[in-house]
Amino acid sequence: MKSRRNFLKITALSTAAVISNPIIASENKGIENKPNSNKITKPIVVSTWNHGIAANEASWKILSKGGTALDAVEAGVRVTESDASNMSVGLGGLPDRDGIVTLDACIMDENNKCGAVAFLQDIENPISVARKVMEDTPHVMLAGEGARQFAFEKGFKKTNLLTENAKKVWEEWKKKSKYQPIINSENHDTIGQLALDENGNLSGACTTSGMAYKIHGRVGDSPIIGAGLFVDNEVGAACATGMGEAVIRIAGSAIVVELMRNGKTPHEACKEAVDRVVKKHADLTNLQVGFLALNKNGEVGGYSVYAGFNYAVHTRSQNELIDAKYDKKQ
């Protein structure tokens, strides 16, 4: 776990060097915005984890020019998907236990239109395939070989997603693995991104290479609308990261949005969702889950089971990485 933590720190530092001086918030500070109907922060984009900083920069280029939230979140997470140094999303992601990189992603707009792909292989940017599913088919999700063939039909190129670095890490894992997936609190670094554009419309995206060394065929929460991501343009949007199975069990992102509909702040809604995860699992060993939420006023909140979850926020006046509040220390 220490090596995983060090990797994330290195990623954050290298990313920070190419952006305009984001502020790193103090540990466990979080954002606890209170409802204020007289003030709306827009445009705004928020993303999970350290790699959200670079993703937000790409999204901000669109939002700051009056672009749509949907275009912004697609462009943002594509940056992370194409970053070969990131070993939890897209190209360079750690493979399943058979050495095969499989990707999951979903996208959702202000009209509740959504698209998703699951168990997708050989495609660098699954989020863009998910958008094609949303816009060019009557379906919400395509999976496996069907999703792969659909991507080729839409002009996406075949890409070897297993980088030499990820392959070496996988081969080292096999020596002592007993062929078991790795379950730890820092092995679920999905990127979820939420945006509110100048027109007051929300969209969200979520993409991942999933749990390292998972059983071939495993799919987590990331491509599942209502679990890894949910958007309701009347209320707000939410996304999840962490142990996908735990998020699915409580329909995590949909729950966060419904809690905001009932008057809770984004922070309060994320905290209650985490509380539900904690209550539903007798064994919380290494079971990390984090939620991130954005409401229609541009208020942001996040919360996680364990310390270590952070999220990036970008507005006209703010560009910082926030350490979310949490339920338990390791």
N, C-alpha and C positions, 0 to 999 in steps of 0.2 A: 504493500500500500504506500510505503514511503516513496518508492520509485515512481509510482503513479502521481503522487502529490508533487514530486519534484518535476515531473514532466509537465504538469499543468502550470507550475510556476514559470518554467522556462518558456512555455508557449506564450504566457501572458506578457513576460518581459520582452520577448522578441516582437510581439505584436504591438506593444505599447511604443516601441521605438519608431514606428512608422505612422503614428497618429498624432493628433494635435494635443498633446499633454492631458490625457484624461486623468481625473482625480481618483485615487484609490481610497475608498471609504474605510473607516476603522472597523475592526472585527465586530461582527454581530450587531452592527449599527442598524442596517436595514432602512427601509423607507416606510413610514407609517402615515401616509397622507390621510387627512380627514376630509369627508365630503365637503365640497364647496361649489355649489351649482353656479355661482357667479364667476368662477374662474375655470377656464378650460385650457389645458396645456396641449397644444397641437401646432405642428405635427410632433410626434414622438415615436421612437422605436426602442424596444427593449428586447434583450436576448439573454438566454441562459449561459452561464459559465464565462470563463476568460476569453474564449474565442468569439464571444459575442461582441467584443470591442471592434474587431475588424469587420464582422458582419454588419454591425450598426453603421460603420463608416460607409459601406456600400449602399445601404438602405437610405442613409441620410442624403446622399447625392441625388436621390430620386425625390424624397419627401421635401427637401428644401427648395425644390424647383416646382412644387405643386403637383408632383406625381402621386399616383394612387398607392394606397397601403398594400394592395395585392402585388403590384410590380416591385415595391420596396422589399417585401419579405422574401419574395422569390430571389431577387438579386442578392439579398443579404446572406441567406443561408447557402447559396451557391458558392460563396467565397470559402466557407468552411468545408463544404463538400469537396472542393478542388484543392484544398490544402493538404498536401501529402504528408506534412509533418504532424498532422492531427490524426491520432490513432483510434478515434472513436466515431468518426463521421466520414462517409464517402471514401474517396481515394486515399489509400494508406491506412484505412481502418483495419483493426485486428480481425482476423478471419474466424470462422467457426472452427470446431475441433477437427474438421476434415481439411482445413486449410483453404476454405472457400469464403470469400468476402461476399456477404449478402446484405442488401440495403433496404431500409424502410423509410417512407416519407409520406407526409400529407400536407395539404394546403386548404385554406378555407377563406372565403371572402365575406363581404358585408351582407350579401343576399342569401347566406347559408348554402351557397354552392360550395361543393368540396370535391376533392379528388385525392386518391391515395394509391401508393404502390407498396407491395410487401414482398419480401423474399426475392428482391430484384438483383440480378447479377449482371456484371459487365457494362454498367452504365454509370458514368461519373457523377451525373447530376440528377438523382431520382426526384428531386423536388420539381424539376421542370417537366418530367414525365407525369408526375402527379397532377400538375396543372393541365397538361394535355388530356388526361383522363377526365378531369372536371369539365373542360371546355369542349372536347371533341367526341365524347361518348355519353350515353345515357346512364353510365355507371358511376359509382363512387370509388371502388377499389378494383385494381387488377393485381394479380399475384403471380409469382414464379415465372415459368416459361412464357405464360400468356402476356405478362407485363413486359418481359424482355422483348418478345416479338413485336408488341405494340410500339415499344420505344424505337426499334429499328425501322418500323414502318413510318414513324414520324420523323425519321432522319437523324436520330441520335446515333453516335458512333460507338462501336465496341471498344472498350477500354479494359486493360488488365488492371484491376483494382488492388491486387496484392503487390505492394512495393517490396523491394529487397529488405528494407528495414523491418517491415511487419512480418515478412517471411522468416527472418532470423529470430525475431521474438517468439513467433509461433513454434519454430523448431526447438528453441530452448525450452519452451513450456512443455513440449511433448516428452521431454526426458523424465520429468517427474509428475506428469499430469494425472496419471491414472485415467486419462480420457474424460476428465470431468471439467465442466465449465467453471470459469473463475467467477466467484460471487464475492464481491467486496464493495465497500461503500464509495470507492472512487473509480468504478468500472462502468459507469453509465452516463457518459458525458455527451448525451444527445444535445443538439442545439435546437431550442425552440425560440421562435421570434414572433413578436406581436407589434403591430404598428397602428397608429391612428393618424390619418392624413389630414391635410388642410381642410378638406370637405367634411371632416367629422366621421369618416368611415373607417371601420376596423377590418383588419385581415390578420391571418396568422399562418405560420409554417413550422414544420417540425421534421427533422431528418436525422438519421443515425445509421451506423453500421451495427448497432446492437451490442449485446453482451459478448465480451470476448470469449472465444472458444465454446460458444453455445452449441447445443445439439443441432445438427444440420436440419434446417426447416423451421427453427424457432422464430417466432415473430413476437415482438413486445408491444408496448402501448403506442409507440411513435406513429404508426400509420393509421391508428384507430381514432376516428372522429368521436369526441366525447371522452376519450381517455387521455391520449397524448396531447390533444389540441381541441379547443372548442371556441367558437366565435359567435356572439349574438350582438348584432349591431345596435340593439336597443339598450344593452347593458354593459358589455365588456367582453374581454377575451382572456383565455388562460391557456397555459401549456405546462407540461410536466417533464421531469427528468428523473432518472434513477431507476430503481427496479421496476421494470415494466409490468410484471405480473401483479405487483402490489397496487399500481396505479389503475390497472384494468379492473381489479376487484371492487373498487369504489367509484368507477366511472369518474376519475379524478378531475379532469379539466371541466367537464360539464357541471360537476358539483360546485366547483369554485365559481363558475359563472352564475349558477342559481343562487348561491349564497350572496353574491353581489346584487343580484336582482332583489333579494330580500333585505337589502339595506346595509350589508357589511362592506367595509372598505376592502380593497384588494389584499392588504396585509391580513386583515381578520379572516377573510375568506380562505386564503392560503393556509393560515394556521389551523382553521377548523378542518380543512381537508387532510392536513398532516395528522391531526388528532384522530381522525377516522382511520387512517392507515395504521397508526399505533394501536388503536383499540382492536383492529381486525386481525392483528398478527401477534401470536403468543411469543414468537421468537423474532426479535428485532436485530439479531446479530448481523452486522454489516448491511442491514436493509436501509439503504439511503433512498429517500424520495424527496424531491423538491418541487414546489409549484411556483409559478410566476404569473401574475395577473396585471391587467391593464383595463381600467374602466373608461367610460365615455367622456369623463372629464380629464382624461390624461393622467389619472392618479395610478401609482404603481405600488405593488407589494409582492413580497416573496417570503417563503418560509420552507424549512426542511426538517427532516427527522434528526439528522446529525449536523454538526458544524461542518463547514467546508463548501457549502453551496453558495455560489455568487452569481450576480447578474449585472449586465451592462445596460445603462440608460443613456439615451442621446436625445436632447432637445436643442433649441436655439441657445439656451443658456447653461446647459448641463451636458457633460460628457464624462461619466464616471462609472467605475466598477464598484458594486455594492456587495458586501458580505451579508447574506441573508441571516435573519434570526433563525433560531433552531430550537428543537425540543430537547435534544440530548447531546451531551458531549461524548466523544469516543471513549 
